[in-house]
């Protein structure tokens, strides 16, 4: 969701322009670091399931690195999509429900601190390609580990081995 707060997208839909407070900060404090506290609730009808508040810190020069930030977010979302899609297909083939949801939750849990840390240290003024490449490789590693961790309990059944091997191969191609 971070990119929707900071990056303007070419569309007339709601949520495609930065939050007004971000635009105002960008105009008034150009070149200053941004510490953004975002909070909210996850609910199910009238029941609040979770309260969550996060502090996002962006280093000086973040205004000039919005395309890098967007790239970073898209890389993470692509890795998450690959995990979810392939685990869903494996689960469907072997008859086990919930693998995709499990993988997606684990991906968000394990990649969140990586993204937060990178946002704090990345050099927005330079192109930061090395840091983004390192992050991309780390996200791929997280995705592979999650895929392997989720399917490992089913690899011992001879009727699932071939399906899991095919899914792993397809998953690695998706990550490439």
N, C-alpha and C positions, 0 to 999 in steps of 0.2 A: 504493500500500500504506500510505501514511502515515496515512490516516484510520482504518485498522484498528488502529493502535497507540494512537491517542489518543481515539477517539470510541466511546462505548457505543451499540450498536444494539439495538433491541428484537427479540431473537431468542435461541433457545437453542443456536444453532449455535456451533461453535468459531470463535474470532476475532471475536466480536461484543462482547466487553468489552475495555477497554483493557488493555495489558500490565500485570502487577502492579507493575512498577517505576514505571510512569507514575502509577498510582493512588496509590502510596505517596508519590511526589514531590508529587503534587497535594495530598495531605493535609498533609504536613509543611512544604512550602515554598510555600504559597499566595501568589500574587502575584509570585513570582520568575520570571525568564526561564528557559527550558528549552533546554538544549543536549543533544541526543540523538544519539548515535552509533549508527548501524544498519549492520550488515555482513552479508555472506552470500556465497554461492557460487552460480554458475549452472553446472550440470553436465549431462552427458549420459552416463547410466549411471555408470561409474566414472571418467570423464574430467572433470576440472574445466576448464570453458571460460573462466570469468571469476571473479575475486574482486573484490568491490566493497564499499567502506565509505564511508558518507556521514555528514556532520555536518548535522543539522537544528537550526537555531536558531529558537526562537520567543520573541518579545519579551514583556516583562512584560505580564501580563493575559491570557495565552493561554488560561487556564482559562475565562474568560468569553467567549471568541471561538471556541469549538469548533464552533458552528453555522456561523460564517463560514468556518472552515477546511473543514468538510464541504462547504459550498457551493462553495468554490474548487476542491476536489478533484473534485467532481461536474461542474463546468463544464469542467475539463480533460479528464475522461473522456468527456464528451459530444462535445467537439470531436474527440478522438481517434477515437471511434466513427464520427463522420460522415466523417472522412478515410478510415478503413479501409473502411467500408461502400461508399462511393462509388467508391473506387479498385478495390475488388474487383469491383464491377459493371462498371466500365469495362474492366478487365482481362479479364473473362469475355466481354464483348461483342466486344472487338477481338482476343481470342485470345492475350493476353500474361499469363503467370503471374508472380506475385510483386509486383505493384504495391501491393497492400494491405500486405504486410509491409514493403516499402520505405517507404511513407508513414507507417506506424505507428512504425517505428524513427526516422525523421526527426522526427516530431512529438515523441517523447519526448526526443530529443537537443536539439531547439531550445526546448522549453518548460520543461525542467528548471530551468535557471538563472533563468528568469522566476519560477517558483513559489518557488524557494529564496529569491530576493531579496525577494519580496513577504512571505514568512513572517517575514523579519528586520525589515521596516520597518512592517508594518501596525499600525495603532493598534487593538488589540483592545478597549480600554476604550470607545472610541467605536464607532460602527457600521461604520466603514471602508468604506462603500458606494462612495465615489469610487475608492478603491484597487482594490476588487474589480471595479468596472465597467471601470477601465483595464486590469486584468489580463484580463478577459473579452474586451475588444476586441483586446488583444494576442494572446491565444490564437486568436481567430478569424482574425486577420491571418496568424499562423503557419500555421494550417490551410489557408487559401486559397493562400498561397505554396507550400506543399508540394504541394497538389493540382495547381496550375498547373505546378510544376517537374516533377512526375512524368509528367503527360500531354503536356507540350510536345513531346517527341520524336515523338509519334504524331499530332500535329495536322497534319503536312504531308502525310499520306496522305489523299487525297480520300474514300476509303471510310470513314474513321474520324471525319471532321470532325463530321458530324451527331450521331453517338453521343457524342462528347466534349462538344459543346455542350449536349446534353440532360442529360448527367451533371453538367456544371458548374452548370446551372440548378437541378437537383435538389439538388446539394451546397449551393448558396447558400441555398436554402429550408431545408435541414436545419440550417444554421448560424444562421439567423434565429430 
